[in-house]
Every structure is written in C-alpha cells, then in structure tokens.
Amino acid sequence: MNWEVPNYRARAYLKARRRIRQRIEDTRALKRAESKKSLHVHRTRAQIKVTEKNGTSTQFLPARVILNDLRPESLRLFTSVPVQQGQLITLTIEHPRNFYVQARVVWCKNMPTGTPILTEMPYLYRLQLEFVFKTHSEKNSVKNYCEEIFSNYLSVNRIPIVEV
C-alpha cells in the first residue's frame, strides 16, 4: 500500500539512481587507481667492455638493460656470456641518452628462459653491477641521469622510448 503514495515511489526511484551513479563513480575511480599503478618497463641495448686484469685482452659484450632496474649506485642487466664476480667493467648505454660508467660485477646468475621469446641473441645471464666512482661529480652525474630517466621515461606521463 506504500506504493500508492507518490512520494514513496519517487524516493525509491531517486535512491536507486543514486546507487547506480555511486557504482559508476566507484568503478571509474578504481580504473584510475589501477592505471596509476601500472608498471611501464622499458628496455634498451648496452655494451659491456671487459678488460682482463693483466690488460692483455679486451672483450666487448652486448647486453640488455631494463631501465627500471637502474639505480644511482647499481644496475641489473642481461648478457649472453657470464662475467666473473668482482670483474671491473665499463658500461655504455646509447639510448635514450648516452650513459658511460665503470662498474664492478657483484654477482652473475644463469637465468634460463622457459618461455619462447624470439630474439636474435639469447641473454641467459643476469648481472648485478655496482658503480665505481672516482670523483664525487661522477656520482652526481649518474644520480642526475637516473632522475632524468625516471621523470622523462618511466613515469606515467612520459615521453615514449623507441628501442634501437
């Protein structure tokens, strides 16, 4: 009998519309939050120069760098050849901006891939590098490079990176 009174019908209708609007707003807010949490992974090519301790031979190895792994003191990367722990190396990254630093290999692990990833060269070894700084200005320039990479290339509102 309550439905015969016009106010009850109108109130029930408005309440249902408010619930629908609230659900839509909650869904939109959830989607916005998920988009902000998304991880943007960018990879680029690099080159490692390995010089033997006696200085007689030098080896140039191709490497793959995930820019998200770049830190002001260290970096993790992939190579196709294992490198000895404690070995001093020189790392060169050309894209998105030139980067040159000396580093020491902290560890090297074999990372066999179980997925069928098509690539011209398999990168089976993962290296942890610790940067070696000769001066305080070198340390500051690496820190500035990291900040630039994170702000320009890895943030949500970023400039896209095209791998070369």
C-alpha positions as CSV (number, residue, x, y, z in Angstrom):
1,M,0.0,0.0,0.0
2,N,3.0,2.3,0.4
3,W,3.5,2.3,-3.4
4,E,0.2,4.1,-3.9
5,V,1.6,7.2,-2.3
6,P,3.6,9.2,-5.0
7,N,6.4,10.3,-2.6
8,Y,7.5,6.8,-1.8
9,R,7.8,5.9,-5.4
10,A,9.7,9.0,-6.2
11,R,12.1,8.4,-3.3
12,A,12.7,4.8,-4.2
13,Y,13.4,5.8,-7.8
14,L,15.9,8.5,-6.8
15,K,17.6,6.2,-4.2
16,A,18.1,3.6,-6.9
17,R,19.5,6.2,-9.4
18,R,22.0,7.4,-6.7
19,R,23.2,3.9,-6.1
20,I,23.8,3.4,-9.8
21,R,25.7,6.7,-10.0
22,Q,27.8,5.7,-7.0
23,R,28.7,2.3,-8.5
24,I,29.7,4.0,-11.8
25,E,31.9,6.6,-9.9
26,D,33.5,3.8,-7.8
27,T,34.3,1.8,-10.9
28,R,35.8,4.8,-12.6
29,A,37.9,5.6,-9.5
30,L,39.1,2.1,-9.4
31,K,40.2,2.2,-13.0
32,R,42.0,5.5,-12.5
33,A,43.9,4.0,-9.5
34,E,44.8,0.9,-11.4
35,S,46.2,3.0,-14.3
36,K,48.4,4.9,-12.0
37,K,49.8,1.7,-10.5
38,S,50.7,0.3,-13.9
39,L,54.3,-0.6,-14.4
40,H,56.0,0.7,-17.5
41,V,59.0,-1.5,-18.4
42,H,61.5,-0.1,-20.9
43,R,64.5,-2.0,-22.2
44,T,67.4,-0.8,-24.2
45,R,70.6,-2.2,-25.6
46,A,74.0,-1.7,-23.9
47,Q,77.6,-2.7,-24.4
48,I,80.0,-4.0,-21.7
49,K,83.7,-3.7,-22.1
50,V,85.5,-6.4,-20.1
51,T,89.3,-6.0,-19.7
52,E,91.4,-8.7,-18.2
53,K,93.3,-7.9,-15.0
54,N,96.7,-8.0,-16.8
55,G,95.3,-5.7,-19.6
56,T,96.2,-8.0,-22.4
57,S,92.7,-8.8,-23.8
58,T,89.5,-6.8,-24.1
59,Q,86.1,-8.2,-24.7
60,F,83.0,-6.3,-25.9
61,L,79.8,-8.0,-24.9
62,P,76.2,-7.0,-25.9
63,A,73.8,-6.5,-23.1
64,R,70.2,-5.8,-22.5
65,V,69.2,-3.2,-19.8
66,I,65.8,-2.8,-18.2
67,L,65.8,0.9,-17.4
68,N,63.5,0.2,-14.4
69,D,66.5,-1.6,-12.8
70,L,68.7,1.5,-12.9
71,R,69.6,3.0,-9.5
72,P,72.1,5.7,-8.6
73,E,74.5,3.1,-7.2
74,S,73.8,0.0,-9.2
75,L,72.2,-1.7,-12.2
76,R,71.0,-5.1,-13.2
77,L,71.3,-6.3,-16.8
78,F,71.3,-9.3,-19.0
79,T,74.2,-10.7,-21.1
80,S,74.8,-13.7,-23.3
81,V,78.1,-14.6,-21.7
82,P,78.9,-15.0,-18.0
83,V,81.2,-12.4,-16.3
84,Q,83.3,-13.2,-13.2
85,Q,82.2,-11.8,-9.9
86,G,84.5,-8.9,-8.9
87,Q,85.4,-8.1,-12.5
88,L,85.7,-4.4,-13.4
89,I,83.8,-3.4,-16.5
90,T,82.8,-0.4,-18.5
91,L,79.1,0.0,-19.4
92,T,77.8,2.1,-22.3
93,I,74.2,2.8,-22.9
94,E,73.4,4.8,-26.0
95,H,69.6,5.1,-25.8
96,P,67.6,7.1,-24.6
97,R,70.7,9.2,-23.8
98,N,74.4,8.4,-23.8
99,F,75.5,6.9,-20.5
100,Y,79.0,5.7,-19.7
101,V,80.1,4.4,-16.3
102,Q,82.6,2.0,-14.7
103,A,81.3,-0.8,-12.5
104,R,82.1,-3.9,-10.6
105,V,80.2,-7.2,-11.1
106,V,78.6,-8.1,-7.7
107,W,77.0,-11.4,-9.0
108,C,76.3,-13.3,-12.2
109,K,73.4,-15.8,-12.4
110,N,72.3,-18.1,-15.1
111,M,68.7,-17.3,-15.9
112,P,67.4,-19.9,-18.4
113,T,64.3,-18.7,-20.1
114,G,61.4,-21.1,-20.0
115,T,59.3,-19.0,-22.4
116,P,59.6,-18.9,-26.2
117,I,60.9,-15.4,-26.5
118,L,62.1,-14.6,-30.0
119,T,65.4,-12.6,-30.1
120,E,68.4,-12.6,-32.2
121,M,70.6,-13.3,-29.2
122,P,69.6,-15.1,-26.0
123,Y,70.6,-13.2,-22.9
124,L,71.0,-16.1,-20.4
125,Y,72.9,-14.4,-17.7
126,R,71.8,-11.7,-15.2
127,L,74.4,-9.4,-13.7
128,Q,74.3,-7.1,-10.7
129,L,76.6,-4.2,-11.2
130,E,77.8,-1.7,-8.6
131,F,79.0,1.6,-10.0
132,V,82.6,2.6,-9.2
133,F,83.0,6.4,-8.9
134,K,86.4,8.1,-9.0
135,T,85.1,11.5,-8.1
136,H,82.0,13.0,-6.4
137,S,81.0,14.7,-9.7
138,E,80.7,11.3,-11.4
139,K,78.4,10.1,-8.6
140,N,76.3,13.3,-9.0
141,S,76.1,12.9,-12.8
142,V,74.9,9.3,-12.5
143,K,72.3,10.4,-10.0
144,N,71.1,13.1,-12.3
145,Y,70.9,10.6,-15.2
146,C,68.8,8.3,-13.1
147,E,66.4,11.1,-12.1
148,E,66.1,12.1,-15.8
149,I,65.3,8.6,-16.9
150,F,62.7,8.1,-14.2
151,S,61.0,11.5,-14.7
152,N,61.1,11.6,-18.5
153,Y,60.7,7.9,-19.5
154,L,59.4,5.8,-16.7
155,S,56.7,7.9,-15.2
156,V,53.0,7.6,-16.2
157,N,53.1,10.9,-18.2
158,R,56.2,10.0,-20.0
159,I,57.8,10.5,-23.4
160,P,57.8,7.2,-25.3
161,I,61.0,5.3,-25.8
162,V,61.7,3.6,-29.1
163,E,64.2,0.8,-28.8
164,V,67.0,1.0,-31.3
